[in-house]
Amino acid sequence: MDQQTILFTLFGMMAVTYIPRMLPAIALSSRDLPPIVAKWLSYVPTAVLSALLAPSLLAPEGVIDLTFSNLYFWVAVPTFAVAIFTRNFFGTVAVGMGLVAAARYFL
């Protein structure tokens, strides 16, 4: 592949990544959203994170596995409890990492 094709591909990829993010920001920057829309949008990060985490926690090998051999699922249970009760991101990450390390060391 020649340099010009690579450069056009790179700029094209940059455009299709940047434009969909900037258009809503530009279009909505001067407007106040209705409260119901703002409330709905506040749940989007949680929904996206759940959609990313659920398959790897519940089905790490492509099949739902809730046995004790699924270390990440069982470590996630107390980690989620810490997240719910403390609402502290750093503490939640520290507990999760500590539990994974402890489980790998002792098991």
N, C-alpha and C positions, 0 to 999 in steps of 0.2 A: 504494500500500500504506500502511496506517495505521501509526502509531507502535507500537501494541500488538502487531501482527503482527510487525513488525521486531524488537521486544524479545524476544518469545517465540521467534522464529527464532534470534536471537543466543544466548539462554540454552540453547536446545535444542542448538545446535551446540557450545556450550561443554561441555554435559553429555556428549554422545556422543564428544567428544574426551578429556575428563578421566576419565570413569568406566572405560573399558577400560584406561587406564594405571594407575589407582590400585587397582583390584580385585586384580590379581596382587601388587602391592607390599604391600598390606595383608594379603592372605592368606598370603604367603610370608615376611613380615618376621620372624616369630618362629620360623621353621623352618630347619633346615640341609638344603640340597639334597644328594642323593647325588652323589658325585664325578663319576659319568658324566654326570649332568644338568648339573652346573656346567661340565664340559669341553665338552659340546655347546653350551651357551649362550654360551660364549666365542667360538664361531665365527659367531654370528649377525651381529654388526656387519660382519665381513668379507664375509659372504654378501650382506648387504643392499647394501653399497657396490659390490660386484661387479655385482649385478643392476642397479644404477642407472647404473654407468659403462659396462658392456659395450655396450649398444645405441648410445650416443652415440659411442663410440670406434670400433666396428666398422662401424656402419651409420648414419652421420650423415644421409644422405638417404633412409633407409628401405631401402636395398639395401646388402649387405655390400660395403665398399670398402677393399681393402688396397693400393691403388695409392699412389704417392708424392704424389698430390694430397690425400690424407687426412692433413693435418698433425697432427691431434690423436692419431691412432693411432701415428704414428712418434715423436712426442714422448713418448707414454706408455711406450714400450718402455724407453728409458734411465731414465725417471722411476721405473718399477716396479723396475728394477735398483737404483737408489739406495735405494728404500724397503726392499727386501729386505736389502741389505747394511748399511745404517746403522740401520734401525729408528728413524729420527728423522723425526717428522711435519713439523716446521718445515723441515728440510733438504730433504725430499721436495717439499714445496710450493714452496719457493724454486727448486729445480732445475727443476721443471715450469714454473713461471712464466717463469723465465729462458730456458728452451729455446723456449717458445712465442714470447716476445718476440724472441729472436734469429732464429728461423725466419721470423717475419713480417718482420723488418727486412731480412734477407739474401735471402730468397726473395720 
